[in-house]
């Protein structure tokens, strides 16, 4: 996440109107707007690999996959983000044009500017989304994959994916092979 673009607090409605006129994407958290910076080749490759693999696996299901340019609203705590990949199985989301609200899976590929925010404050905000079952963090430099899964009693459990092991997305009943995640991302 970049530095705040506007110093004074701004309402979510003003942010949404303002962002429509901007050439670049930004994210919004509790009155502050944050510029998004460009991604590295590895980051983009991993995002596309995951989106393509998930689309292939979920073809014919009620779930849809969105990558990079789909906005996610955290209704419970006024915030808007652009996750690298999100999967929603919610009919209302799958009819929405610009903003999703009920993801089942969110995937963030870390970059130098987001490596502290994504696993910390952003994940804390994502955890408030009742529909979210799995949150995946991918470090392209270390080729590390972590999957946080909401347990039966609502607590989040970490599965640190071993190198070469598949990413198991239990909420979607599928696995993504390690080599498909990192294909051509060296």
Helices and strands as residue ranges (DSSP letters): H 12-20, E 26-29, E 32-35, H 41-58, E 64-67, E 71-74, E 79-81, E 85-88, G 93-95, E 99-100, E 103-110, I 118-122, H 123-126, E 134-139, E 144-150, E 156-161, E 167-169, G 170-172, E 174-176, H 178-181
